[in-house]
Amino acid sequence: MARTSKPWYWEARKCWATTLNGKRHTAPKTVTSEHEAWAWHKSIVEGSLRATVGKRSVADLCELYLEWDEKRVNAEQRDAQSHDLTVIKLSRVCATTIAGVKVGKIPATSIRGQHLKSMLLEWRGEKKNGKRLSVNYCRDLASTFKAVFNWAVGQDPPLVPSYPFAKTPLPKAPKPASRFATRKEAAQWLRFLWRKGLRDFALLQRCLIHSGARPSELTRATWDEIDWDGWKDKVGHSGAIVTRTEWKSARKTGEERRVYLPASLCRSLRRRMEGLPDPDSQPIFTSPRHQPWTASNLATTTQRFVKEAIDAGVPLKSSGPDRLICYRWRHTAASKLLMDGVPIAVVGKLLGTSAKMISEVYGHLLDESIADAASKL
């Protein structure tokens, strides 16, 4: 069944438009009011007026995708900040020039994998504030662009005949930090946050440091997902388990993610929960403005506090591969477990990843351990 359509004002073209059966129609410039637009729209639906239909450009396709994405925001299926970032990324994509033509003006059906490769080369050559765009940022732009076409193929009817990037991989992400954060750095970081009065944020950082969890696994967790007596340490103290059904590899593995929290963190978390009127399904952690965390908000907030800590004399790094980011505590946890002799399979299970990934990312640590063991023979 075709979806109900209505006329809307196309700000970029300064004219009224409507979409029928996957095709966009633009009204004549003589149509200036909403009343006239509805009359024009009705005439198109009834087939009494020839519609102005052109080839859908990449910019048109991106705009349709953003309209769909905005509906997800209104339905509370996506946060507004992530939508705004997508708008910025797609605007940059459409403004990119390859072979003398802006990507936004290229017909969507003409896009091929080679176009994306040329765009990546163009982005890698750009500079922002005197610095070249990072590989991660270029990957992000390309991933968002690919998402638009992946969505377009899945529409009924499809907005493009096929997905053009099946054989166009994203550039490889840079290797993780060569030097993992130490417990001393963690203590200095937590001490600064505590003295600054950022106790809730400090508690989130403590949980990341001592659990090795992905930031999203804790920032999206709710109070009712905690089992306060999930496990016991060697001394007999009860630790908590946060069970997440929605996490990075949920669809791939079909398993729940279990994040283990030590007893010392449980005491702090219980005190925090007791201060809330009705925790239940509320997020365990919220931003300093008492809003749910998003990935971008967490990253910018962390970098702001890191900069303040550096200005206050705390020996941290805000740039380069060794800069302090929330995900770095996960690398620290993995490296510490491996250097303590914990089997790879156990480390992978504890951190919610595969033994293969542990071997690939942290193989240099295993090599050092093997060399150290060989020297004792």
matplotlib code that plots the C-alpha trace (Angstrom):
import matplotlib.pyplot as plt

x = [0.0, 1.4, 2.1, 0.0, 1.8, 1.4, 3.0, 6.0, 8.2, 11.6, 13.8, 16.9, 14.9, 12.6, 9.5, 6.8, 7.2, 5.7, 6.7, 4.5, 5.4, 9.0, 9.3, 9.7, 7.6, 8.3, 5.6, 5.8, 7.2, 3.7, 2.6, 3.5, 1.1, 0.2, -3.4, -2.1, 0.3, -2.5, -4.5, -1.4, -0.8, -4.4, -4.2, -1.0, -2.7, -5.7, -3.4, -4.9, -1.6, 1.7, 4.2, 7.8, 9.9, 13.7, 16.4, 16.8, 20.2, 22.3, 21.2, 17.6, 18.2, 20.0, 17.1, 14.7, 16.9, 17.0, 13.2, 13.0, 15.6, 13.7, 10.6, 12.7, 13.6, 10.0, 9.1, 12.0, 13.8, 16.9, 18.3, 18.1, 21.8, 22.8, 20.3, 21.9, 25.4, 24.1, 22.8, 26.3, 28.0, 25.7, 25.9, 29.7, 29.3, 27.1, 29.4, 32.4, 33.7, 35.0, 36.0, 34.7, 31.2, 29.6, 28.5, 25.1, 24.3, 25.2, 22.2, 21.8, 21.5, 24.9, 26.8, 29.4, 32.0, 34.7, 32.9, 33.2, 36.9, 37.4, 35.6, 37.8, 40.9, 39.4, 38.6, 42.1, 43.6, 41.4, 42.6, 40.7, 42.3, 45.6, 45.4, 44.4, 41.1, 41.6, 41.1, 38.3, 36.4, 36.7, 35.5, 32.5, 31.6, 31.8, 29.8, 27.0, 27.0, 26.8, 23.9, 21.9, 22.1, 21.6, 18.3, 17.3, 17.6, 15.4, 12.5, 9.3, 9.7, 13.6, 14.8, 18.0, 18.2, 21.0, 23.5, 26.7, 29.2, 29.2, 32.8, 34.0, 35.4, 36.0, 39.6, 41.2, 40.9, 44.1, 45.7, 44.9, 47.2, 50.7, 50.9, 47.9, 46.8, 48.3, 46.7, 48.6, 47.0, 43.6, 44.1, 45.1, 42.2, 39.7, 41.2, 40.8, 37.1, 36.3, 37.9, 36.0, 32.7, 32.0, 31.2, 28.7, 31.0, 33.9, 31.8, 31.2, 34.9, 35.6, 33.2, 34.8, 38.3, 37.5, 35.1, 36.7, 33.2, 32.5, 31.3, 27.9, 27.3, 27.3, 25.9, 22.8, 22.3, 19.4, 19.1, 16.8, 19.5, 21.8, 22.0, 23.6, 24.6, 25.7, 29.1, 31.5, 35.2, 37.7, 37.2, 33.4, 32.4, 29.4, 29.9, 27.2, 26.5, 24.9, 23.1, 22.6, 20.4, 21.1, 24.8, 27.3, 27.3, 23.8, 22.5, 25.7, 26.0, 22.4, 23.8, 23.4, 26.3, 27.3, 29.4, 31.1, 31.4, 33.5, 32.1, 33.9, 31.8, 28.6, 28.8, 29.1, 26.4, 24.0, 24.5, 23.7, 20.6, 19.3, 19.4, 17.0, 13.2, 12.2, 15.3, 13.9, 14.2, 16.1, 19.7, 22.4, 24.5, 23.4, 25.3, 26.1, 22.9, 20.9, 20.3, 20.9, 24.4, 25.0, 28.3, 29.1, 28.1, 30.3, 33.3, 33.0, 32.3, 35.3, 37.6, 36.4, 37.2, 40.6, 41.5, 40.6, 42.6, 45.7, 45.3, 45.2, 48.6, 47.4, 49.8, 47.3, 47.2, 44.4, 45.7, 47.6, 47.2, 47.7, 45.0, 42.6, 39.2, 36.6, 37.3, 41.0, 40.1, 38.9, 42.3, 43.9, 41.8, 42.5, 46.3, 46.4, 44.5, 46.8, 50.0, 48.6, 48.5, 44.7, 43.9, 42.8, 39.5, 38.6, 39.6, 37.5, 34.5, 34.9, 35.1, 32.4, 34.6, 36.3, 39.6, 40.7, 40.2, 42.1, 45.0, 45.0, 44.8, 46.9, 49.3, 52.4, 51.7, 51.5, 54.8, 56.4, 55.0, 56.3, 59.8, 59.8, 58.8, 61.5, 64.1, 63.3, 63.9]
y = [0.0, 3.4, 5.8, 8.9, 11.9, 15.6, 18.7, 20.3, 23.3, 22.4, 25.1, 24.2, 24.7, 27.4, 25.6, 23.2, 19.5, 16.1, 12.5, 9.9, 6.2, 7.0, 9.8, 13.4, 16.0, 19.8, 22.4, 25.3, 28.5, 30.0, 27.8, 30.0, 29.3, 26.1, 26.3, 26.4, 23.6, 21.3, 22.1, 21.2, 18.1, 16.9, 17.5, 15.3, 12.5, 12.6, 12.6, 15.8, 17.7, 16.7, 16.6, 17.9, 14.8, 14.8, 12.3, 12.0, 13.4, 12.3, 15.4, 14.4, 10.9, 12.3, 14.6, 11.7, 9.7, 12.6, 13.0, 9.3, 9.7, 12.7, 10.5, 8.1, 11.0, 12.0, 8.4, 8.4, 5.7, 7.9, 10.9, 14.4, 15.0, 12.0, 13.1, 16.6, 15.1, 13.0, 16.2, 17.8, 14.7, 14.4, 18.1, 17.7, 14.6, 16.4, 19.4, 17.2, 17.8, 15.0, 15.4, 19.0, 18.0, 18.2, 14.8, 16.2, 16.9, 13.5, 11.3, 8.7, 5.9, 6.8, 6.4, 3.6, 2.3, 4.3, 7.5, 6.6, 5.8, 9.2, 10.9, 9.2, 10.4, 13.9, 13.9, 12.6, 15.6, 18.1, 20.1, 21.4, 24.0, 23.2, 19.5, 16.7, 14.9, 11.8, 8.3, 7.8, 10.9, 9.9, 6.4, 8.1, 10.2, 7.2, 5.0, 7.5, 7.8, 4.0, 4.0, 6.2, 3.8, 0.8, 2.4, 3.4, -0.2, -1.4, 0.9, -0.3, 0.4, 0.7, 4.3, 3.0, -0.3, -1.8, -1.2, 0.3, -0.2, -4.0, -4.3, -0.9, -1.5, 1.4, 2.3, 0.4, 2.0, 3.1, 0.7, 1.3, 3.2, 1.9, 2.7, 1.8, 4.0, 3.0, 2.7, 5.8, 7.8, 6.4, 7.5, 11.0, 11.3, 10.1, 12.4, 15.4, 14.6, 14.0, 17.3, 19.0, 17.8, 15.6, 12.5, 10.9, 11.2, 9.9, 6.9, 6.1, 6.3, 4.0, 1.4, 1.6, 1.3, -1.7, -3.6, -3.2, -2.6, -0.7, 2.9, 2.2, -0.9, 1.2, 4.5, 2.7, 0.3, 0.8, 0.1, -2.9, -4.6, -5.0, -8.3, -7.1, -10.7, -11.9, -13.3, -13.6, -12.9, -15.1, -13.3, -13.9, -10.3, -10.1, -8.4, -7.2, -8.2, -5.9, -7.9, -6.2, -7.7, -4.8, -4.4, -4.4, -8.1, -9.0, -9.8, -11.7, -13.9, -14.0, -13.8, -11.4, -9.2, -9.7, -6.9, -7.8, -5.1, -5.6, -5.2, -1.8, -0.3, -2.0, 0.0, 3.3, 2.4, 1.4, 4.7, 6.5, 4.4, 5.1, 8.8, 8.4, 8.6, 5.9, 4.3, 1.1, 1.5, 4.8, 5.0, 4.2, 7.1, 10.5, 13.5, 16.5, 18.0, 14.9, 13.8, 10.3, 9.9, 9.7, 8.6, 12.1, 13.8, 11.4, 12.0, 15.8, 15.9, 13.7, 15.8, 19.0, 17.6, 16.2, 19.7, 21.1, 18.4, 19.2, 22.9, 22.0, 20.2, 16.6, 14.7, 13.5, 13.7, 15.3, 14.4, 11.6, 7.8, 8.0, 10.6, 9.8, 8.6, 6.4, 3.4, 3.5, 2.0, -1.1, -1.5, -1.0, -3.8, -6.2, -5.6, -5.9, -9.2, -10.6, -9.5, -11.2, -14.5, -14.7, -17.1, -15.3, -17.1, -15.9, -12.3, -12.4, -13.8, -11.2, -8.3, -9.5, -10.2, -13.0, -14.7, -13.9, -10.2, -10.3, -12.1, -9.6, -6.4, -7.4, -9.8, -7.7, -8.1, -11.9, -11.9, -10.0, -12.5, -15.4, -13.8, -13.2, -16.8, -18.1, -16.1, -18.1, -21.5]
z = [0.0, -1.0, 1.9, 2.2, 0.8, 1.2, -0.2, 1.5, 0.9, -0.5, 1.1, -1.0, -4.3, -3.1, -4.4, -3.2, -3.8, -3.0, -3.3, -4.9, -5.3, -4.6, -7.2, -6.2, -8.0, -8.0, -8.4, -10.8, -9.4, -9.7, -6.7, -3.8, -0.9, 1.0, -0.3, -3.9, -3.1, -1.9, -5.1, -7.2, -5.1, -5.7, -9.4, -9.6, -7.5, -9.9, -12.9, -14.4, -14.5, -15.9, -13.0, -13.2, -12.6, -13.0, -12.2, -8.5, -7.5, -4.6, -2.7, -3.3, -2.0, 1.1, 1.8, 1.7, 4.0, 6.5, 6.4, 7.3, 10.0, 11.4, 11.7, 13.8, 16.1, 16.5, 17.3, 20.0, 18.1, 17.6, 19.5, 17.9, 18.4, 16.3, 13.6, 13.6, 13.1, 10.2, 8.6, 8.9, 7.5, 4.5, 3.8, 3.6, 1.4, -1.1, -1.1, -2.0, -5.6, -7.7, -11.4, -11.2, -10.2, -6.7, -5.5, -4.5, -8.2, -9.5, -10.3, -7.5, -10.0, -11.5, -8.3, -8.3, -6.0, -7.8, -6.8, -3.1, -3.6, -5.2, -2.4, 0.2, -1.6, -1.7, 2.0, 2.9, 1.1, 2.9, 5.8, 8.8, 11.1, 9.4, 10.0, 7.6, 8.3, 10.4, 8.9, 11.4, 10.3, 6.6, 7.6, 9.3, 6.3, 4.0, 6.4, 6.6, 2.8, 2.4, 4.9, 2.7, -0.3, 1.9, 3.1, -0.4, -1.7, 1.0, 0.3, -1.5, -4.3, -4.2, -4.8, -6.5, -8.5, -6.5, -3.7, -5.4, -2.6, -2.1, -3.2, -1.8, 1.8, 4.2, 4.9, 7.7, 11.1, 12.7, 15.3, 18.9, 21.3, 21.5, 25.2, 27.3, 30.2, 33.6, 37.0, 38.0, 35.2, 36.1, 39.7, 38.7, 36.3, 39.0, 41.6, 39.4, 38.6, 42.3, 43.4, 40.5, 42.0, 39.0, 41.1, 38.8, 35.8, 38.0, 39.0, 35.3, 34.7, 37.6, 36.2, 32.8, 34.3, 36.5, 34.1, 30.7, 29.2, 26.1, 27.0, 25.3, 27.4, 30.6, 29.4, 28.0, 30.9, 33.3, 37.0, 36.5, 34.5, 37.5, 39.4, 42.7, 43.7, 40.3, 41.4, 44.3, 44.5, 46.2, 49.5, 49.3, 48.5, 46.1, 42.8, 40.4, 36.8, 34.3, 31.7, 28.3, 25.6, 23.2, 22.5, 19.7, 18.8, 19.9, 16.4, 15.5, 18.5, 19.8, 23.3, 26.2, 27.3, 30.9, 32.4, 35.8, 38.4, 41.6, 45.1, 45.6, 42.7, 43.9, 47.2, 45.3, 42.8, 45.6, 47.4, 44.1, 43.5, 47.0, 46.3, 43.3, 43.8, 41.3, 39.6, 38.0, 34.2, 34.4, 33.0, 35.6, 34.2, 32.8, 31.6, 33.8, 32.5, 33.6, 30.0, 28.5, 27.2, 23.5, 21.9, 20.6, 23.8, 25.9, 23.6, 23.7, 27.4, 28.1, 26.0, 27.7, 31.1, 29.9, 28.7, 32.0, 33.8, 31.6, 32.3, 36.0, 35.7, 35.4, 33.0, 30.5, 26.7, 24.6, 21.1, 19.3, 19.6, 23.4, 24.1, 26.9, 25.6, 27.4, 25.2, 26.2, 29.6, 27.8, 26.1, 29.5, 31.1, 28.2, 28.4, 32.2, 32.1, 29.4, 31.2, 34.4, 32.5, 32.0, 29.1, 25.8, 25.7, 29.2, 28.4, 25.3, 27.2, 30.0, 27.6, 25.2, 22.2, 20.4, 21.2, 17.6, 18.1, 21.3, 19.5, 16.6, 18.7, 21.7, 20.0, 20.8, 24.5, 24.1, 22.2, 25.1, 27.6, 25.5, 25.3, 29.1, 29.7, 27.3, 29.2, 32.4, 30.8]

ax = plt.figure().add_subplot(projection="3d")
ax.plot(x, y, z, "-o")
ax.set_aspect("equal")
plt.show()
